[in-house]
Amino acid sequence: MACVKEILKNSLMNLLKAERKEFLWHLENDHECISISELEEADIIDTVNKMVSCFGPDEAVKIAVDILRKMNHSNLAKQLENKHKQAQAEGNMKTSVSVGADSKESLGK
């Protein structure tokens, strides 16, 4: 399962330099948690780390999707949403399998 940070990073890597700058502009202006000075010299990894630390993983994805849509990158936004949902589903399946396996072991003892 790909982690949220990796999914966000890979999505933002698809943006051109000018588009990354616009993404940061939206991020800084639409969300008080992140200031202009914090992202002034930020690369994609710094941006992703800051988004996840400020908003949490799920909200960071939601915010990125919203910004990408504002920038008319609907396809990229949809891909990000789908990858995130897939990663969540895989994580939920692994968790439920583990819980089921633990339950069977404890019943057998």
TORDREN-424424 format. One record per residue (C-alpha): x, y, z; residue in one letter; residue number from 1. Coordinates in Angstrom, 2 decimals. Layout:
BEGIN
<pt east="X" north="Y" up="Z" rest="A" nr="NUM"/>
...
This chain:
BEGIN
<pt east="0.00" north="0.00" up="0.00" rest="M" nr="1"/>
<pt east="1.34" north="3.40" up="-0.94" rest="A" nr="2"/>
<pt east="1.31" north="5.93" up="1.86" rest="C" nr="3"/>
<pt east="-0.51" north="9.25" up="1.54" rest="V" nr="4"/>
<pt east="2.73" north="11.20" up="1.34" rest="K" nr="5"/>
<pt east="3.94" north="9.10" up="-1.58" rest="E" nr="6"/>
<pt east="0.61" north="9.44" up="-3.41" rest="I" nr="7"/>
<pt east="0.61" north="13.21" up="-2.93" rest="L" nr="8"/>
<pt east="4.25" north="13.52" up="-3.99" rest="K" nr="9"/>
<pt east="3.68" north="11.50" up="-7.15" rest="N" nr="10"/>
<pt east="0.65" north="13.60" up="-8.07" rest="S" nr="11"/>
<pt east="2.44" north="16.91" up="-7.55" rest="L" nr="12"/>
<pt east="5.41" north="15.68" up="-9.58" rest="M" nr="13"/>
<pt east="3.08" north="15.77" up="-12.61" rest="N" nr="14"/>
<pt east="2.80" north="19.55" up="-12.37" rest="L" nr="15"/>
<pt east="5.05" north="21.84" up="-14.36" rest="L" nr="16"/>
<pt east="7.19" north="24.35" up="-12.43" rest="K" nr="17"/>
<pt east="4.73" north="27.23" up="-12.99" rest="A" nr="18"/>
<pt east="1.84" north="24.96" up="-11.99" rest="E" nr="19"/>
<pt east="3.62" north="23.97" up="-8.78" rest="R" nr="20"/>
<pt east="3.98" north="27.65" up="-8.00" rest="K" nr="21"/>
<pt east="0.24" north="28.15" up="-8.55" rest="E" nr="22"/>
<pt east="-0.52" north="25.12" up="-6.36" rest="F" nr="23"/>
<pt east="1.55" north="26.66" up="-3.55" rest="L" nr="24"/>
<pt east="-0.20" north="30.00" up="-4.05" rest="W" nr="25"/>
<pt east="-3.60" north="28.37" up="-3.56" rest="H" nr="26"/>
<pt east="-2.33" north="26.39" up="-0.59" rest="L" nr="27"/>
<pt east="-0.90" north="29.48" up="1.12" rest="E" nr="28"/>
<pt east="-3.87" north="31.75" up="0.39" rest="N" nr="29"/>
<pt east="-6.70" north="29.33" up="1.10" rest="D" nr="30"/>
<pt east="-5.39" north="27.72" up="4.28" rest="H" nr="31"/>
<pt east="-4.23" north="29.65" up="7.34" rest="E" nr="32"/>
<pt east="-2.26" north="26.71" up="8.74" rest="C" nr="33"/>
<pt east="0.45" north="27.23" up="6.13" rest="I" nr="34"/>
<pt east="2.22" north="30.55" up="5.75" rest="S" nr="35"/>
<pt east="3.98" north="31.95" up="2.71" rest="I" nr="36"/>
<pt east="7.31" north="31.98" up="4.52" rest="S" nr="37"/>
<pt east="7.07" north="28.25" up="5.30" rest="E" nr="38"/>
<pt east="6.79" north="27.29" up="1.65" rest="L" nr="39"/>
<pt east="8.87" north="30.04" up="0.06" rest="E" nr="40"/>
<pt east="11.80" north="27.72" up="-0.62" rest="E" nr="41"/>
<pt east="9.85" north="24.45" up="-0.35" rest="A" nr="42"/>
<pt east="10.20" north="21.63" up="-2.84" rest="D" nr="43"/>
<pt east="7.48" north="19.02" up="-3.41" rest="I" nr="44"/>
<pt east="8.58" north="16.83" up="-0.50" rest="I" nr="45"/>
<pt east="8.62" north="19.79" up="1.90" rest="D" nr="46"/>
<pt east="5.17" north="20.80" up="0.66" rest="T" nr="47"/>
<pt east="3.74" north="17.31" up="1.13" rest="V" nr="48"/>
<pt east="5.27" north="16.98" up="4.61" rest="N" nr="49"/>
<pt east="3.86" north="20.36" up="5.65" rest="K" nr="50"/>
<pt east="0.40" north="19.54" up="4.27" rest="M" nr="51"/>
<pt east="0.22" north="16.21" up="6.08" rest="V" nr="52"/>
<pt east="1.52" north="17.66" up="9.36" rest="S" nr="53"/>
<pt east="-0.93" north="20.60" up="9.25" rest="C" nr="54"/>
<pt east="-4.05" north="18.86" up="7.98" rest="F" nr="55"/>
<pt east="-3.57" north="15.13" up="8.53" rest="G" nr="56"/>
<pt east="-3.33" north="12.62" up="5.69" rest="P" nr="57"/>
<pt east="-6.96" north="12.45" up="4.53" rest="D" nr="58"/>
<pt east="-7.55" north="16.20" up="4.68" rest="E" nr="59"/>
<pt east="-4.24" north="16.85" up="2.87" rest="A" nr="60"/>
<pt east="-5.45" north="14.70" up="-0.03" rest="V" nr="61"/>
<pt east="-8.84" north="16.45" up="-0.04" rest="K" nr="62"/>
<pt east="-7.17" north="19.87" up="-0.11" rest="I" nr="63"/>
<pt east="-4.79" north="18.82" up="-2.90" rest="A" nr="64"/>
<pt east="-7.73" north="17.50" up="-4.95" rest="V" nr="65"/>
<pt east="-9.63" north="20.77" up="-4.43" rest="D" nr="66"/>
<pt east="-6.63" north="22.86" up="-5.49" rest="I" nr="67"/>
<pt east="-5.97" north="20.70" up="-8.55" rest="L" nr="68"/>
<pt east="-9.60" north="21.17" up="-9.61" rest="R" nr="69"/>
<pt east="-9.29" north="24.95" up="-9.17" rest="K" nr="70"/>
<pt east="-6.28" north="24.76" up="-11.47" rest="M" nr="71"/>
<pt east="-8.32" north="22.83" up="-14.09" rest="N" nr="72"/>
<pt east="-6.37" north="19.62" up="-13.51" rest="H" nr="73"/>
<pt east="-9.52" north="17.51" up="-13.13" rest="S" nr="74"/>
<pt east="-7.89" north="14.33" up="-14.44" rest="N" nr="75"/>
<pt east="-4.97" north="14.59" up="-12.03" rest="L" nr="76"/>
<pt east="-7.39" north="15.36" up="-9.17" rest="A" nr="77"/>
<pt east="-9.46" north="12.29" up="-10.03" rest="K" nr="78"/>
<pt east="-6.35" north="10.09" up="-10.22" rest="Q" nr="79"/>
<pt east="-5.23" north="11.32" up="-6.81" rest="L" nr="80"/>
<pt east="-8.67" north="10.63" up="-5.35" rest="E" nr="81"/>
<pt east="-8.77" north="7.14" up="-6.83" rest="N" nr="82"/>
<pt east="-5.27" north="6.22" up="-5.65" rest="K" nr="83"/>
<pt east="-6.10" north="7.44" up="-2.16" rest="H" nr="84"/>
<pt east="-9.36" north="5.45" up="-2.06" rest="K" nr="85"/>
<pt east="-7.54" north="2.36" up="-3.33" rest="Q" nr="86"/>
<pt east="-4.83" north="2.74" up="-0.68" rest="A" nr="87"/>
<pt east="-7.49" north="3.16" up="2.02" rest="Q" nr="88"/>
<pt east="-9.33" north="0.05" up="0.81" rest="A" nr="89"/>
<pt east="-6.11" north="-1.99" up="0.78" rest="E" nr="90"/>
<pt east="-5.30" north="-0.76" up="4.28" rest="G" nr="91"/>
<pt east="-8.77" north="-1.65" up="5.52" rest="N" nr="92"/>
<pt east="-8.56" north="-5.12" up="3.97" rest="M" nr="93"/>
<pt east="-5.19" north="-5.80" up="5.58" rest="K" nr="94"/>
<pt east="-6.50" north="-4.62" up="8.94" rest="T" nr="95"/>
<pt east="-9.62" north="-6.78" up="8.77" rest="S" nr="96"/>
<pt east="-7.63" north="-9.85" up="7.71" rest="V" nr="97"/>
<pt east="-5.24" north="-9.35" up="10.62" rest="S" nr="98"/>
<pt east="-8.07" north="-8.91" up="13.10" rest="V" nr="99"/>
<pt east="-9.78" north="-12.02" up="11.75" rest="G" nr="100"/>
<pt east="-6.58" north="-14.04" up="12.00" rest="A" nr="101"/>
<pt east="-5.98" north="-12.89" up="15.58" rest="D" nr="102"/>
<pt east="-9.56" north="-13.76" up="16.52" rest="S" nr="103"/>
<pt east="-9.22" north="-17.29" up="15.15" rest="K" nr="104"/>
<pt east="-5.98" north="-17.83" up="17.04" rest="E" nr="105"/>
<pt east="-7.48" north="-16.67" up="20.32" rest="S" nr="106"/>
<pt east="-10.52" north="-18.90" up="19.81" rest="L" nr="107"/>
<pt east="-8.32" north="-21.93" up="19.17" rest="G" nr="108"/>
<pt east="-6.43" north="-21.54" up="22.47" rest="K" nr="109"/>
